[in-house]
Amino acid sequence: MITIRPLTAADKQQAREIWELRFHDSLSFIDWFFTERYSPETSFCAEENGRILSILHGSIMELRVRGIILPAMMISGVATLPGYEGQGLMKRVLFALFTECQRRNIPLAFHKPSHFSIYRAVGEFPCYDALFHTRETEPQSPVVWDALPDAGALLRVYEQATAHYSGIVMRSYADMEKRIHDLTCDGTKFLLHQTGGVLGGYLFASEEDDGSLYCEEALATTPVAYEAMLARLPKGSVVKLPPDVPIKGGLQPWGVMIPVDIPRLLRALCEEASAFRLEVLDSMMPWNNGVFDAAGNKVSDPATDTLSAGRLMQFLCGYLPFQESFSEQTCYCADEY
């Protein structure tokens, strides 16, 4: 018999083995994750006869959405053992996590899907993009890597560079330290941009198997700072950037947000002038189904519009505009696992 349950501390070794089997991360990153990010009380699995068949990891964070700070659950390490796919196990494990979110009054979840087509089956749609820039020329002089400053200096850049984004993770000093450990556990190199001694940008660059560089987090307070840092990178380096940086590159859908508590999100995020009655359809979370007004109240009047929960989330966060009720925002989240 298959049981859906939270993870425990005793599950760490099995959970790690599944991660190593299903993902292509370095052992140093896996060591970091299971030392600093393993949170069994907010992670769930499907188990049969003592063997974990399907698993996901949840970490509680905060997102700023449309300027409103909300508790959110970051989902990572979503995996099912070979031979057990297609049995609906992951949907059951996800439902257990969302039920826990509801119990904890967490109205949102978010993650970076491995394949959007897989998650569309459970009603998820893109809610933020990333811009990928590839260096086409060599730098004018050999790359000189910078020393890593303290977390507080990077946090100030992060806060200023991301202040206008919807869907961004709110970081404390401790969160910034944890993110630095994440990005540097594989021996990542580092670039800074300073003007008059004031830090205005930072970039983490890790070496890929083919010797090229991939920059997972690059943030700056001005376009000039972005240009200056990128110009120092070797030819062929790939940099993930926020979607509105005025740099040549390819824009890709990169992450999703999942509405766990639609009434609360409507109350928090609707603009005051909103006047609608939305019929929401949610095949994953039955408590989200119904007709709601802009204040998040369930009403009996006929709906003015009908939306799936996933489509509604695109409007709630500002990824897409909706009539006069939800204005468009620049959506971006730098965190991913």
C-alpha positions in Angstrom: 0.0 0.0 0.0 1.3 3.4 -0.9 1.3 6.1 1.8 1.7 9.8 1.4 3.5 11.4 4.3 5.9 14.1 5.4 9.6 13.3 5.4 11.5 12.8 8.6 15.1 13.3 9.5 15.6 9.5 9.1 14.6 9.8 5.4 17.6 12.0 4.5 19.7 9.3 3.0 16.9 7.9 0.8 16.0 11.5 -0.2 19.6 12.2 -1.2 19.9 9.0 -3.2 16.8 9.9 -5.2 18.2 13.4 -5.9 21.5 11.9 -7.1 19.6 9.5 -9.3 17.3 12.0 -10.9 19.3 15.2 -11.2 22.7 16.1 -12.6 23.9 18.3 -9.7 27.4 18.1 -8.3 28.1 16.2 -5.1 29.1 19.5 -3.5 25.8 21.0 -4.3 23.9 18.0 -3.0 26.0 18.1 0.2 25.0 21.8 0.6 21.3 21.1 -0.1 21.0 18.3 2.4 23.0 20.2 5.0 21.4 23.7 4.7 18.1 23.3 2.9 16.7 19.9 3.9 13.4 20.6 5.7 11.6 17.4 6.4 8.7 19.1 8.1 7.7 20.8 4.9 8.6 18.1 2.5 6.6 15.1 1.4 6.9 11.7 -0.2 5.0 8.6 -1.5 6.2 5.5 0.3 5.6 1.8 -0.2 7.0 -0.8 2.1 9.6 1.6 3.5 10.8 2.7 0.1 10.3 6.3 -1.1 8.9 6.3 -4.6 8.1 10.0 -5.2 9.3 13.0 -3.4 9.5 16.8 -3.2 11.1 19.3 -0.9 9.5 22.4 0.5 11.2 25.5 2.0 9.3 28.4 3.5 10.3 31.8 2.2 8.7 35.1 1.5 7.8 36.6 -1.9 7.0 40.2 -2.7 4.2 40.2 -5.2 2.9 43.5 -6.5 4.6 45.2 -3.6 2.9 42.9 -1.1 5.0 40.5 1.0 3.4 37.1 1.3 4.7 33.8 2.9 5.4 31.2 0.2 6.6 27.7 -0.2 9.5 27.0 -2.6 9.3 23.6 -4.2 12.4 21.7 -5.3 13.7 18.3 -5.9 10.5 17.0 -7.4 11.3 13.4 -8.5 9.7 10.0 -9.0 11.7 6.8 -9.2 12.0 5.1 -12.7 9.2 2.7 -13.3 6.7 4.5 -11.1 6.0 7.5 -13.4 2.5 8.0 -14.7 0.7 6.6 -11.7 -0.4 10.0 -10.3 2.1 9.8 -7.3 3.5 13.2 -7.8 0.1 14.8 -7.9 -0.7 13.2 -4.6 2.5 14.3 -3.1 2.0 17.9 -4.4 -1.5 17.9 -2.9 -0.1 16.9 0.5 2.3 19.9 0.3 -0.5 22.3 -0.7 -2.6 21.0 2.2 0.3 21.7 4.5 0.6 25.2 3.0 -3.1 25.8 3.7 -2.7 24.6 7.3 0.3 27.0 7.8 -1.6 29.9 6.2 0.8 30.0 3.2 -1.1 31.3 0.2 1.5 30.7 -2.5 4.0 28.1 -3.7 6.6 28.6 -6.4 9.3 26.6 -8.3 11.3 26.3 -11.5 9.9 23.5 -13.5 12.2 21.0 -15.2 9.6 20.8 -18.1 6.7 23.1 -18.3 4.7 20.5 -20.3 4.8 18.2 -17.3 3.4 20.8 -14.8 0.8 22.1 -17.2 -1.0 18.8 -16.6 -1.6 20.0 -13.0 -2.6 23.5 -14.0 0.6 25.5 -13.7 1.6 28.2 -16.2 4.7 30.5 -16.4 4.7 33.5 -14.0 8.1 34.9 -14.6 10.8 35.0 -17.3 14.6 35.1 -17.4 16.8 36.6 -20.1 19.8 34.5 -21.2 22.8 36.4 -22.7 25.7 34.7 -24.4 29.0 36.6 -24.6 30.0 36.8 -28.3 33.4 38.5 -27.9 36.4 38.1 -25.7 37.1 40.7 -23.0 39.6 43.4 -23.7 41.9 42.1 -21.0 42.2 38.7 -19.2 39.6 38.1 -16.6 40.5 39.1 -13.1 38.1 37.6 -10.6 37.1 39.6 -7.5 37.1 38.6 -3.9 33.7 37.8 -2.3 32.5 40.7 0.0 30.4 40.1 3.0 26.7 39.1 2.7 25.5 42.5 3.8 27.1 44.3 0.9 25.6 41.8 -1.6 22.2 42.0 0.1 22.1 45.8 -0.4 22.7 45.3 -4.1 20.1 42.5 -4.2 17.5 44.7 -2.5 18.1 47.7 -4.7 18.3 45.7 -8.0 15.1 43.7 -7.3 12.9 46.3 -5.7 10.6 46.6 -8.7 10.1 42.9 -9.4 6.9 41.0 -8.7 7.5 37.5 -7.4 11.0 38.1 -6.0 12.2 36.3 -2.8 12.7 38.6 0.2 16.1 37.9 1.7 17.4 38.5 5.2 21.1 38.6 6.0 21.0 34.9 6.9 19.1 34.2 3.6 21.8 36.0 1.7 24.5 34.0 3.4 22.7 30.8 2.6 22.3 31.8 -1.1 26.0 32.6 -1.2 26.8 29.1 0.1 24.5 27.7 -2.5 26.2 29.6 -5.4 29.8 29.0 -4.2 29.7 25.4 -3.1 31.1 24.3 -6.5 34.0 26.7 -6.4 32.1 29.5 -8.2 34.0 32.6 -9.4 32.9 36.1 -8.7 32.7 39.6 -10.3 31.8 42.9 -8.8 31.0 46.3 -10.2 31.9 49.4 -8.1 31.6 53.1 -8.8 33.4 55.4 -6.5 33.8 52.6 -4.0 30.1 51.9 -3.9 29.1 48.4 -4.9 26.5 48.4 -7.7 26.5 44.9 -9.1 27.6 41.3 -8.6 27.8 38.1 -10.6 28.4 34.5 -9.7 30.0 32.3 -12.5 30.4 28.6 -12.4 32.3 26.3 -14.8 30.3 23.9 -16.8 31.4 20.4 -17.9 32.6 21.8 -21.3 34.7 24.5 -19.6 32.3 27.4 -20.4 30.9 29.6 -17.7 27.3 29.8 -16.6 26.2 32.7 -14.4 23.1 31.8 -12.4 22.8 35.0 -10.4 23.8 38.4 -11.9 22.2 41.5 -10.4 23.0 45.2 -10.7 21.5 48.5 -9.9 22.0 50.1 -13.3 22.3 49.1 -17.0 25.9 50.4 -17.0 26.8 48.1 -14.1 25.3 45.1 -16.0 27.3 46.0 -19.2 30.5 46.5 -17.3 30.3 43.1 -15.5 29.3 41.2 -18.7 32.1 42.8 -20.7 34.7 41.2 -18.4 33.4 37.6 -19.1 35.1 35.2 -21.5 33.5 34.5 -24.9 30.8 31.9 -24.7 29.8 32.7 -21.1 26.0 32.4 -20.5 24.4 34.7 -18.0 20.9 34.5 -16.6 19.5 38.0 -16.1 16.2 39.6 -15.1 13.8 39.9 -18.1 14.0 43.7 -18.3 17.7 44.2 -18.4 18.5 46.1 -21.7 21.0 43.5 -22.9 20.8 41.3 -26.1 19.6 37.8 -25.2 16.8 35.2 -25.4 13.8 35.5 -23.1 12.5 32.2 -21.7 9.7 31.3 -19.4 11.5 30.3 -16.2 9.2 29.8 -13.2 5.7 29.3 -11.9 3.7 30.5 -8.9 0.9 28.4 -7.6 -2.2 30.0 -5.8 -2.9 27.9 -2.7 -5.3 30.3 -1.2 -7.2 32.2 -3.9 -9.5 34.2 -1.6 -6.5 35.5 0.4 -4.6 36.4 -2.8 -7.5 38.3 -4.2 -7.9 40.3 -1.1 -4.2 41.1 -1.0 -3.5 41.8 -4.7 -6.6 43.1 -6.3 -6.6 46.8 -7.2 -9.2 48.8 -5.3 -11.2 49.6 -8.4 -11.6 46.0 -9.4 -15.1 44.9 -10.0 -15.6 41.3 -11.2 -16.9 37.9 -10.2 -14.4 35.2 -11.2 -15.3 31.6 -11.5 -12.1 29.7 -10.6 -11.5 26.2 -11.7 -8.8 24.2 -9.8 -8.4 20.5 -10.5 -5.6 20.2 -7.8 -7.0 22.1 -4.8 -10.8 21.8 -4.4 -11.0 24.6 -1.9 -10.1 27.1 -4.6 -13.1 26.3 -6.7 -16.0 28.7 -6.8 -17.1 32.2 -7.9 -15.2 35.0 -6.0 -15.5 38.8 -6.0 -12.5 41.1 -5.9 -12.4 41.0 -2.1 -12.0 37.2 -2.2 -15.5 36.5 -1.0 -17.3 33.5 -2.4 -20.5 34.7 -4.0 -23.6 33.1 -5.6 -24.0 35.7 -8.4 -23.2 34.7 -12.0 -19.5 35.0 -12.9 -18.3 37.7 -15.2 -15.3 35.6 -16.2 -14.0 32.0 -15.8 -10.4 31.2 -15.3 -8.3 28.2 -14.3 -6.3 28.7 -11.1 -3.0 28.7 -13.1 -4.2 31.3 -15.5 -5.5 33.5 -12.6 -2.1 33.3 -11.0 -0.5 34.8 -14.2 -2.8 37.8 -13.7 -2.5 38.0 -9.9 1.3 38.3 -10.0 1.3 40.7 -13.0 2.9 38.4 -15.6 -0.1 39.2 -17.8 -2.6 42.0 -17.5 -6.3 41.3 -17.0 -8.8 43.9 -18.2 -8.7 46.9 -15.7 -8.3 44.7 -12.7 -4.7 43.4 -12.8 -2.0 45.7 -14.2 1.1 44.2 -15.8 4.2 44.0 -13.7 7.8 42.9 -14.3 8.0 39.5 -12.7 11.3 37.8 -11.8 12.6 35.4 -9.2 16.4 34.9 -8.8 16.2 31.8 -6.6 16.0 28.3 -8.1 17.0 24.7 -7.2 
